Amino acid sequence: MFFLKFLNFLLSRIDGLFFSLPVILTYHSVSDGKTPISVTVANFEKQMAFLKESGLRVISIKDFFSLKEQRSKEKSILITFDDAFKDVFLNALPILKKYNFPAVVFINPLLLGKKADFATREEDRGREICSFSDLRQLEENGVAIANHGYSHKQLSGLSELEAVSEYKNTFDFIKENLSKNAYPNVFVFPKGAKNEEVKTLLKTKGAEILDRRVDIYSDTSLFGFVLKLSAFYFWLKKKVFLIK
């Protein structure tokens, strides 16, 4: 653990000099489901404990947009969850509350209370999605609710009208039904399926699109987690192809 903390300290100092933007961590499921998108409860706990023990600043979505306009040498982390799986409410929320960490959940209103039929793997399609009541409780406990499209369709394959409807219908749902910690204009693409044309289109409709997010998967070790906290690591990886 000492080595990991020292490595994080070193990478954080490098990031502070050259890479000032907050790091956006992306989770899907927090469960023992044994698929790539499933981070076990034990591993999620270890990752959150590392953030706390290392003194890293975990920020809210509101702070994220404030920091985007500044250059700060202090590393900051934004925790996000795609798809609003019910296990985020059941398993992740108690751990977030334990460490007093804010987070963001990106929702598809059409799927609330249903199964994840959109999932790539058969094993994930039986996962439950949060109910509206679950979202209310998440919101009341420091988790912001944001926009992931209305039905989880890949926007890159839709017409302009359909793509805008996916964004706008979710915008309206969040604005009308969730108010304590709601960000209907903050958007991430379902399945990461985006292109510059669709991005530009949604931005004309007021969307704030989160890019450069870092995926945390079931096989992300604590060492790998520390590396993924560093923008310098990703720059180096891209330049010299050190790690796949």
C-alpha positions in Angstrom: 0.0 0.0 0.0 2.9 2.4 0.7 4.2 1.9 -2.8 0.7 2.6 -4.3 0.4 5.8 -2.2 3.8 6.9 -3.3 3.1 6.1 -6.9 -0.2 8.1 -6.7 1.7 11.0 -5.0 4.3 11.1 -7.8 1.7 10.8 -10.6 -0.4 13.5 -9.0 2.4 15.9 -8.9 3.1 15.3 -12.6 -0.5 15.7 -13.4 -0.6 19.0 -11.4 2.2 20.4 -13.6 0.9 19.3 -17.0 -2.7 17.9 -16.8 -5.0 20.1 -14.8 -8.5 18.6 -15.6 -10.4 16.5 -13.2 -10.3 12.7 -13.7 -13.7 11.2 -14.5 -14.1 7.6 -13.3 -16.8 5.5 -15.0 -18.5 2.5 -13.3 -21.4 0.5 -14.4 -22.3 -2.3 -11.9 -21.1 -2.7 -8.4 -21.8 -6.3 -7.7 -20.4 -9.8 -7.8 -21.9 -10.5 -11.2 -18.6 -11.7 -12.7 -18.9 -9.8 -16.0 -16.5 -7.1 -17.2 -18.8 -4.3 -16.1 -19.1 -5.7 -12.6 -16.8 -4.2 -10.0 -17.1 -6.3 -6.9 -18.3 -4.7 -3.8 -15.0 -5.5 -2.1 -13.0 -3.9 -4.9 -15.2 -0.9 -5.0 -14.7 -0.5 -1.2 -10.9 -0.8 -1.6 -10.9 1.8 -4.4 -13.0 4.3 -2.4 -10.8 3.7 0.7 -7.7 4.4 -1.4 -9.1 7.7 -2.6 -9.9 8.7 1.0 -6.6 7.6 2.5 -4.6 9.2 -0.3 -6.3 12.6 0.4 -7.6 12.9 -3.2 -10.4 15.3 -3.6 -13.6 13.7 -4.8 -15.8 16.4 -6.3 -19.5 16.9 -7.2 -20.6 17.5 -10.7 -21.2 21.2 -9.8 -17.5 21.4 -8.6 -16.4 19.7 -11.8 -17.8 22.4 -14.1 -16.2 25.1 -11.8 -12.8 23.4 -11.9 -13.0 23.0 -15.7 -12.6 26.8 -15.9 -9.6 26.8 -13.7 -6.1 25.4 -13.6 -5.5 23.6 -10.3 -2.4 21.6 -9.1 -4.7 19.6 -6.8 -5.9 16.3 -8.4 -9.7 15.9 -8.3 -11.9 12.9 -9.0 -15.4 12.7 -10.3 -17.2 9.4 -9.7 -19.8 8.4 -12.3 -22.1 5.4 -13.0 -23.7 4.7 -16.3 -27.1 3.0 -16.7 -28.4 3.3 -13.1 -28.2 -0.4 -12.3 -30.1 -1.1 -9.0 -26.9 -2.5 -7.5 -25.5 1.0 -7.5 -28.3 2.0 -5.2 -28.0 -1.2 -3.1 -24.2 -1.7 -3.0 -22.3 1.5 -4.1 -24.4 4.1 -2.2 -23.6 2.8 1.3 -19.9 2.9 0.5 -20.2 6.4 -1.0 -22.0 7.5 2.1 -19.3 5.9 4.3 -16.6 8.0 2.7 -18.9 11.1 2.2 -18.2 11.0 -1.6 -20.6 12.6 -4.1 -21.2 10.9 -7.4 -23.3 11.1 -10.6 -25.7 8.5 -12.0 -26.6 8.7 -15.7 -30.1 7.4 -16.4 -32.4 6.2 -19.2 -36.0 7.1 -18.0 -37.7 4.6 -20.3 -35.9 1.7 -18.5 -36.5 2.6 -14.9 -37.7 -0.3 -12.9 -37.0 -2.7 -15.8 -34.2 -5.1 -16.9 -31.1 -4.2 -18.8 -32.2 -5.6 -22.1 -29.7 -3.3 -23.9 -26.7 -5.0 -22.3 -24.1 -6.6 -24.6 -23.7 -9.8 -22.6 -26.5 -12.1 -21.8 -25.4 -12.3 -18.2 -25.9 -8.6 -17.8 -29.4 -8.4 -19.4 -31.1 -9.7 -16.2 -29.7 -6.8 -14.2 -32.4 -4.6 -12.6 -32.5 -0.9 -13.2 -33.2 1.6 -10.4 -36.8 2.5 -9.8 -37.9 6.1 -9.6 -38.0 5.8 -5.9 -34.4 4.6 -5.9 -33.3 7.7 -7.9 -35.0 9.9 -5.4 -33.1 8.3 -2.5 -29.8 8.5 -4.5 -30.4 12.2 -5.1 -31.2 12.8 -1.4 -27.9 11.1 -0.5 -25.5 13.2 -2.6 -25.7 11.4 -5.9 -26.6 13.7 -8.9 -28.9 12.5 -11.6 -27.9 13.2 -15.2 -28.7 12.4 -18.8 -27.9 9.1 -20.6 -30.5 9.2 -23.3 -34.1 8.1 -23.0 -33.9 4.5 -24.1 -30.2 3.7 -24.2 -30.2 3.6 -28.0 -26.9 4.3 -29.7 -27.3 7.9 -31.0 -24.7 7.5 -33.7 -27.1 5.3 -35.6 -30.2 7.5 -35.3 -31.5 10.4 -37.4 -30.9 14.0 -36.1 -34.5 14.2 -34.9 -34.3 10.8 -33.0 -31.0 11.7 -31.4 -32.3 15.1 -30.2 -35.4 13.3 -28.9 -33.3 10.9 -26.9 -31.6 13.8 -25.2 -34.5 16.1 -24.9 -37.0 13.5 -23.5 -34.5 12.7 -20.7 -33.8 16.3 -20.1 -37.6 17.0 -19.6 -38.0 13.9 -17.4 -35.2 14.9 -15.0 -36.2 18.5 -14.9 -39.8 17.7 -14.1 -39.3 14.9 -11.6 -35.9 15.4 -9.9 -34.8 18.7 -8.5 -32.6 18.4 -5.5 -29.4 17.2 -7.3 -30.4 17.0 -11.0 -28.4 17.9 -14.0 -30.6 17.2 -17.1 -28.2 18.9 -19.5 -25.1 16.8 -18.5 -24.9 14.0 -21.0 -22.9 10.9 -21.7 -23.4 8.6 -24.8 -24.9 5.1 -24.4 -22.3 2.5 -25.1 -19.9 5.3 -25.8 -21.2 5.4 -29.4 -20.7 8.9 -30.5 -19.3 10.9 -33.4 -18.4 14.6 -33.8 -21.6 15.3 -35.8 -23.9 14.1 -33.0 -21.8 15.8 -30.3 -22.1 19.1 -32.2 -25.8 18.6 -32.7 -26.5 18.0 -29.0 -24.3 20.9 -27.9 -26.5 23.2 -30.0 -29.4 22.0 -27.8 -27.5 22.9 -24.6 -25.9 19.5 -23.8 -22.8 19.5 -21.6 -21.1 16.3 -22.8 -18.6 14.5 -20.6 -15.6 13.2 -22.5 -12.3 11.6 -21.6 -13.8 9.3 -19.0 -11.9 6.4 -17.5 -13.6 3.0 -17.3 -13.2 0.9 -14.2 -13.8 -2.8 -14.9 -14.0 -6.1 -13.1 -10.3 -6.8 -13.8 -9.0 -3.4 -12.7 -6.5 -4.1 -9.9 -5.7 -1.6 -7.3 -2.4 -0.9 -9.1 -4.3 -0.4 -12.3 -6.8 1.8 -10.5 -3.9 4.1 -9.3 -2.6 4.3 -12.9 -6.1 5.2 -14.2 -6.2 8.1 -11.8 -3.4 9.7 -13.7 -3.7 11.8 -16.9 0.1 11.5 -17.3 -0.2 7.7 -17.5 -2.7 7.9 -20.3 -0.6 10.4 -22.2 2.4 8.1 -21.8 0.4 5.1 -22.8 -0.7 6.8 -25.9 2.8 8.0 -26.8 4.8 4.8 -26.3 2.1 2.1 -26.1 3.5 0.7 -22.8 0.3 -1.0 -21.7 -2.7 -2.2 -23.7 
